[in-house]
Amino acid sequence: MAFNLYDTNDNGRIEPKEMEKMLTAIYDLLGVENRKGDNDPRERTKAIISKMDKNYSNTIDENEFVEGCLGDPILLKLLNPTL
């Protein structure tokens, strides 16, 4: 599942540094060169966590991740580029 790719330390939560690292890798894979403003991986991470983090823990658990992806097709495509 995509959640496990982001939870690189296997603690059951996606932390901001994990999300930022994965977004950077996705940008590299897709050849995204514009990484300024809203496309900056750090800023994009903040926006994603803000949107998905329902319990205000500054991390995303698996349920929050799944619900967030299912509720937003654009986010789903960004976080799961193979879909």
Buried (B, 14 or more C-beta within 10 A) or exposed (E): EBBEBBBBEEEEBBBBEBBBBBBBEBBEEEEEEEBEEEEBBBBBBBEBBEBBBEEEEEBBBBEBBBBBBEEBEEBBEBBEEEE
